[in-house]
Amino acid sequence: MTTLLTPRPTAGAREWAALAVLMMPVLLVSVDNTALSFALPTISQALHPTGTQLLWIVDVYPLVLAGLLIPMGALGDRIGRRRLLLIGGTGFAAVSAASAFAPTAELLVAGRAAMGLFGAMLMPATLSLLRNIFLDPGQRRIAIAVWAGGFSGGAALGPIVGGFLLNHFWWGSVFLMSVPVLLPLLVLGPVLVPESRDPRPGPVDVPSVLLAMLAMTPVVYGIKAATASGELFHGLLSAAFGVLAGVLFVRRQAVLAHPVLDLALFRHPGFTGGVTVNVLGNVGLYGFLFMLTQYLQLVVGLDPMTAGVTMVPGLVLTVLAGFLAVRAVRWLTPRTVITAGMLLSAVGFLVVALADLSAGAVVVLVAFCLVGTGIGLAETLSNDLVLTAAPPHKAGAASAISETGYEVGAVLGTAVLGGLLTAFYQRHLDLPAALGAGSSAAAHETLGGAVGIAEGAGELGPAVREAAFAAFTAGMHWTAVVMTAVVVLAAFTVARVLRPATR
């Protein structure tokens, strides 16, 4: 029989130990995402995916995750958040181990989709449990800073761990590492983490779950089709279908007695502003990572381990900025700190847009430091605003919406910015006329494909490599221009939404 523990108003050693255990899945997800980004060139050479398949290897996990986060958050409120966390941890470890040995790109995509299913059980539970473990507002804000820093800290650790693994083992090792990381959660979670649930839960509405998935998948597929594959009509048609499903989902939530998504939460400006920051912050972070990992390895020529080390300062600054935000709100409003963080991120993208990318990696890494610092400032406070706006018994649903913002941002970051980068790369790629049609088509798919073609092109190799590098850096310039405009517009939008400044 499960004992429901009531946390003390002031957290003690047990509560902080529970936080340490809850950081295991958070670190795992962020380590996995960063390490996977570094493994993309190796996966390209080993499994020979198309450009679209390469994007799906990255995107299918957050896509499935985003579609299921809200239903899983509601399920955790119903059956117990700790229970759902442990089920998700067990499944995630098993599927990750199987994905490490996928023989084809199609099976790797399927494995990533299954990881998304179990990941959707992990992530809402971690944040929602913090809402119920840390009742003191100041301690909760610190705990959320640790939680948010875990994503960035894992991202900082990911390049080191992933680079080491890729330098010594095959690409599947970045998935296999999930097993030892999750073991502390599975062993210590039942002992240290108190169970919590909604005392009066409603039933999980299956049509709402299906509509949530139908809203997410077609939209992201449409973005990919329109940007990466050039199928504008099919892309728009698919996206329109997803939008229609989203409208039906919202309308259904408005009439249900026990909705999967409580629309009343969005009436609170702090909640709406926080979710918006989570979406746009991760669009910038994951889009930048998609560009940067390929740039460092394929254009600059660094091995995975060295490329990972060079990214650590920017990712560490992201972590430190989260704790700085906790101190900053003693004197400034969350609205001011969040807006300043987003504008700082925009400056980072502007640096990429204006820099000479052929001169070396230093300027791009400085830009990454600016983007990471700005996101660290903004997202710690955005999560606090989301949790504070929701009553404790709705912590799972609120956390799921916040997490959905994270994962939608991750999807859009790689789908939209990755798709734009691919489209700009293909548009600017000017290959030697003597290169065969088959080789030319392969070089147009991805930068990794072009580098592979260059290695076997004999005397044409240097010309192919130079053309591919020029096209890719041109794509980085234009993608950064688009992102600068988006982040600046978003910063002013969020400042307007948060106009009744919240402390």
C-alpha positions, 0 to 999 in steps of 0.5 A, spaced: 500 500 500 502 506 498 503 511 503 502 519 501 507 523 505 506 530 506 512 534 505 514 539 511 513 547 509 521 547 510 525 542 506 530 538 509 535 533 507 530 528 505 527 533 500 533 535 497 536 528 496 529 526 493 531 532 488 538 529 487 534 522 485 529 526 480 535 529 477 537 523 474 532 522 468 532 530 467 540 529 466 539 523 462 534 526 457 539 532 456 545 528 455 542 523 450 539 529 446 546 533 446 550 526 445 545 524 439 546 531 436 554 529 436 553 522 433 549 524 427 555 525 423 557 518 425 550 515 424 550 518 417 556 514 415 553 508 418 546 507 417 546 512 410 539 515 412 536 521 407 536 528 410 529 527 412 530 521 416 536 524 419 531 529 421 526 524 424 532 520 428 532 527 432 525 529 432 521 523 432 523 522 440 520 529 442 515 529 437 512 523 440 514 526 447 510 532 446 504 529 443 503 525 450 506 529 455 499 532 457 495 526 457 501 523 461 501 528 466 494 527 467 495 520 468 500 521 473 495 526 477 490 520 477 495 513 478 501 517 482 506 521 479 512 517 482 509 510 480 508 513 473 516 516 473 518 509 475 514 505 469 517 510 465 524 509 467 524 502 466 521 502 459 526 508 457 532 504 459 530 497 456 528 501 449 534 505 449 538 499 450 535 496 444 536 502 440 543 502 441 543 496 436 538 498 431 541 496 424 537 501 419 535 508 420 528 506 420 529 501 426 532 507 429 527 512 428 522 506 431 526 506 437 526 513 438 519 513 438 518 508 443 523 512 447 518 518 446 513 514 449 516 512 456 520 519 456 513 522 456 512 518 463 518 521 466 518 528 464 512 531 467 513 527 474 519 530 475 517 537 475 510 536 478 513 532 484 517 538 485 511 542 486 509 538 492 515 536 495 518 544 496 512 548 499 516 554 501 516 559 495 524 560 495 526 553 496 522 551 490 525 557 486 532 554 487 529 547 486 526 549 479 533 552 478 537 546 479 531 542 475 532 547 469 540 547 470 540 539 470 537 540 462 543 545 461 548 541 465 546 534 462 547 538 455 554 540 458 556 533 460 553 530 453 558 533 449 564 530 453 560 523 455 558 523 447 565 525 445 568 520 449 564 514 447 564 516 440 571 516 440 572 509 443 565 506 441 560 505 436 554 510 435 550 506 439 553 507 445 550 514 446 543 510 447 546 504 451 549 509 457 541 510 459 541 504 463 546 506 468 544 513 469 537 510 470 539 505 475 539 510 481 532 512 480 529 505 480 533 503 486 532 510 490 526 513 487 521 508 491 525 510 498 526 517 497 521 520 493 514 521 496 508 519 492 503 524 490 496 524 486 490 528 485 485 526 490 479 527 486 482 525 479 477 525 473 478 519 467 483 520 462 479 522 455 482 517 450 479 521 444 483 527 447 489 523 447 488 521 440 487 529 438 493 531 441 497 526 437 494 528 431 495 535 432 502 535 433 505 529 428 502 532 422 504 539 423 511 537 424 511 533 418 508 539 414 514 543 416 519 538 414 516 537 408 515 544 406 522 546 408 527 540 408 523 536 402 521 542 398 514 539 398 510 546 399 503 543 398 503 537 401 507 540 407 501 546 408 496 540 407 499 536 413 500 542 417 492 544 416 490 538 418 494 538 424 491 545 426 484 542 425 486 537 430 488 542 435 482 546 434 478 540 436 482 538 441 481 545 445 474 545 443 473 538 447 477 540 453 472 546 454 466 542 454 469 536 458 468 535 466 475 533 467 479 535 461 486 533 460 488 540 459 485 545 463 484 551 459 483 555 465 490 555 467 492 559 461 487 565 463 493 566 468 498 571 465 504 568 468 502 561 466 501 563 459 508 567 458 512 561 462 509 556 457 511 561 451 518 562 454 519 555 454 517 554 447 521 559 444 527 558 448 528 551 446 527 553 439 533 557 439 537 552 443 536 546 439 536 550 433 543 552 435 545 545 437 543 542 430 547 548 427 553 548 431 554 540 432 555 539 424 559 546 424 564 544 429 565 537 426 564 537 419 566 544 417 571 546 422 574 539 422 574 537 430 573 530 432 566 529 437 570 529 443 574 536 442 567 539 439 564 537 445 569 540 450 569 547 446 561 547 447 562 546 455 563 554 456 556 556 453 552 550 456 555 552 463 553 559 462 546 556 461 546 553 468 549 559 472 545 564 469 539 560 472 542 561 479 543 568 477 536 569 475 534 566 482 538 572 485 536 577 480 528 577 482 530 579 489 531 586 485 527 585 479 521 583 476 521 576 473 518 580 467 524 584 466 529 578 467 525 574 462 525 579 457 532 581 458 534 574 457 531 573 451 534 579 448 541 577 450 539 570 446 537 574 440 544 578 440 547 571 440 543 569 433 545 576 430 553 575 431 552 568 427 548 572 422 554 578 421 560 573 423 565 571 418 564 563 419 570 561 415 575 564 420 574 559 425 569 557 431 571 562 436 565 567 434 560 562 433 562 559 440 561 566 443 555 567 440 553 560 443 555 563 450 550 569 449 544 564 447 545 559 452 546 565 458 539 568 455 536 562 455 538 560 462 536 567 465 529 566 462 527 558 463 528 558 470 523 563 472 518 561 466 518 554 470 517 557 476 511 562 473 508 556 470 508 552 477 506 557 481 500 559 477 497 552 478 494 549 484 498 543 487 493 538 485 494 540 478 501 540 478 502 534 474 497 537 468 501 544 469 508 541 469 506 537 463 504 543 459 510 546 461 514 540 459 510 540 452 512 547 451 520 545 452 519 539 447 515 543 442 520 548 442 525 542 441 521 539 435 520 546 432 528 548 433 530 542 429 524 541 424 524 549 423 531 551 424 534 545 421 529 545 415 531 552 414 538 550 414 537 544 410 533 548 405 538 554 405 544 549 404 541 546 398 539 552 395 546 555 395 550 548 394 554 549 387 557 543 385 562 541 380 559 540 373 563 533 372 560 530 379 555 525 377 548 525 378 548 520 383 553 523 387 550 530 386 544 528 389 547 525 395 551 531 396 545 535 396 541 531 402 546 533 408 553 536 409 555 529 412 553 526 405 557 531 401 563 530 406 562 523 404 562 524 397 568 528 397 572 523 400 571 518 394 571 524 389 578 524 387 581 530 384 574 533 385 574 532 392 577 539 395 572 542 390 566 538 393 568 540 400 569 547 399 562 548 395 559 544 401 562 548 406 560 555 403 553 553 402 552 550 409 555 557 412 551 561 408 545 557 411 547 558 418 547 566 416 540 566 413 537 561 419 540 566 424 537 572 421 530 569 421 531 567 428 534 573 431 527 577 428 523 571 431 526 572 438 526 579 438 519 579 436 518 574 442 521 578 447 516 584 446 510 579 446 512 576 452 513 582 456 506 584 454 503 578 456 507 579 463 505 586 463 502 585 470 509 583 473 509 577 477 513 576 483 
